Amino acid sequence: MAVRAVRGAVQLERDEAGHMREQVEELLTTLLARNALTADDLISIWFTATPDLHSDFPAAAARGIGIVDVPLICAQELDIEGAMPRVVRLLAHVETDLPKSRIAHVYLGAAAALRKDIAQ
């Protein structure tokens, strides 16, 4: 079994804790489903949020869907002029038999514009 990195992102409509939780939960469940992963396959997840998001920790959404024994960390994205606002990104390290070419990176909604090269 290999260790792979899986990327994802979602743009929030507003900075509200409940909305963030819903959107990050959708991002995580979609990422797991598209890669045929379970919480047991997760090694760790890094979350980042743009500087305009203050309402909650993205990692709280992972805990809310039962990802409780996986190391999670949140950080702030660089504040780059002209960058897409209200974005939560993630980088998950997973154990999987999938080759790199079959990993499905998940960019939901407007966030798909961030990585057209790998967004699926």
C-alpha positions as CSV (number, residue, x, y, z in Angstrom):
1,M,0.0,0.0,0.0
2,A,1.3,3.4,-1.0
3,V,1.1,6.8,0.8
4,R,-0.5,9.4,-1.5
5,A,-1.4,13.0,-1.2
6,V,-4.9,14.2,-2.2
7,R,-5.7,17.9,-2.7
8,G,-9.0,19.6,-2.5
9,A,-10.7,23.0,-2.1
10,V,-14.0,24.8,-1.8
11,Q,-15.0,28.4,-1.9
12,L,-17.5,29.5,0.7
13,E,-20.3,31.9,-0.1
14,R,-20.0,33.5,3.4
15,D,-17.9,33.4,6.5
16,E,-20.3,31.6,8.8
17,A,-19.4,28.6,11.0
18,G,-22.4,26.5,10.0
19,H,-21.8,27.2,6.3
20,M,-18.1,26.4,6.6
21,R,-18.9,23.1,8.3
22,E,-21.4,22.1,5.6
23,Q,-19.0,22.9,2.8
24,V,-15.9,21.3,4.3
25,E,-18.0,18.2,5.2
26,E,-19.1,18.0,1.5
27,L,-15.5,18.4,0.4
28,L,-14.2,15.7,2.7
29,T,-17.0,13.2,1.9
30,T,-16.7,13.8,-1.8
31,L,-12.9,13.3,-1.6
32,L,-13.3,10.1,0.3
33,A,-16.0,8.7,-2.0
34,R,-14.2,9.6,-5.3
35,N,-11.0,7.8,-4.1
36,A,-12.8,4.9,-2.4
37,L,-11.3,5.8,0.9
38,T,-12.5,5.5,4.5
39,A,-11.4,7.4,7.6
40,D,-9.1,4.5,8.4
41,D,-7.1,5.2,5.2
42,L,-6.3,8.8,6.4
43,I,-2.9,9.5,7.8
44,S,-3.2,13.3,8.3
45,I,-5.0,16.3,6.8
46,W,-3.7,19.9,6.5
47,F,-6.4,22.5,6.1
48,T,-5.7,26.1,5.1
49,A,-8.2,29.0,4.9
50,T,-7.8,32.4,3.3
51,P,-7.3,35.3,5.7
52,D,-10.9,36.5,5.3
53,L,-12.3,33.4,7.1
54,H,-12.6,33.7,10.8
55,S,-15.8,31.9,11.9
56,D,-14.5,28.4,12.6
57,F,-11.7,25.9,12.2
58,P,-12.1,23.8,9.0
59,A,-10.8,20.8,11.0
60,A,-14.0,21.0,13.1
61,A,-16.0,19.7,10.1
62,A,-13.8,16.6,9.9
63,R,-14.4,15.9,13.5
64,G,-18.1,16.4,12.9
65,I,-18.2,13.6,10.4
66,G,-16.3,11.1,12.6
67,I,-12.7,11.7,11.6
68,V,-11.6,11.7,15.2
69,D,-8.3,9.8,15.4
70,V,-6.5,11.4,12.5
71,P,-4.0,14.3,13.0
72,L,-5.5,17.5,11.6
73,I,-4.0,21.0,11.5
74,C,-5.3,24.4,10.3
75,A,-3.2,27.2,8.9
76,Q,-3.8,30.5,7.1
77,E,-3.1,30.9,3.4
78,L,-0.9,33.7,2.2
79,D,-2.7,37.0,1.8
80,I,-2.1,37.5,-2.0
81,E,-3.7,40.4,-3.8
82,G,-6.2,39.2,-6.3
83,A,-6.5,35.6,-4.8
84,M,-9.9,33.9,-4.7
85,P,-11.6,34.9,-1.4
86,R,-13.2,32.6,1.2
87,V,-11.4,29.4,0.2
88,V,-10.7,26.4,2.4
89,R,-8.0,24.0,0.9
90,L,-6.9,20.7,2.1
91,L,-4.0,18.3,1.6
92,A,-4.7,14.8,2.9
93,H,-2.1,12.1,3.2
94,V,-3.7,8.7,2.7
95,E,-2.9,5.0,2.3
96,T,-4.2,3.6,-0.9
97,D,-3.5,1.1,-3.7
98,L,-4.5,3.7,-6.3
99,P,-1.6,4.9,-8.5
100,K,-0.9,8.6,-8.6
101,S,-2.6,8.9,-11.9
102,R,-5.9,7.6,-10.5
103,I,-6.1,9.9,-7.5
104,A,-9.1,12.2,-7.7
105,H,-8.3,15.7,-6.4
106,V,-11.6,17.5,-5.5
107,Y,-12.2,21.1,-6.2
108,L,-15.9,22.0,-5.6
109,G,-17.8,24.9,-7.2
110,A,-15.8,28.0,-8.1
111,A,-12.7,26.5,-6.5
112,A,-12.3,24.3,-9.6
113,A,-10.8,27.3,-11.2
114,L,-7.8,27.1,-8.8
115,R,-6.4,23.9,-10.3
116,K,-7.9,23.2,-13.7
117,D,-5.0,20.9,-14.3
118,I,-6.0,18.4,-11.5
119,A,-9.6,19.3,-10.5
120,Q,-12.0,16.5,-11.2
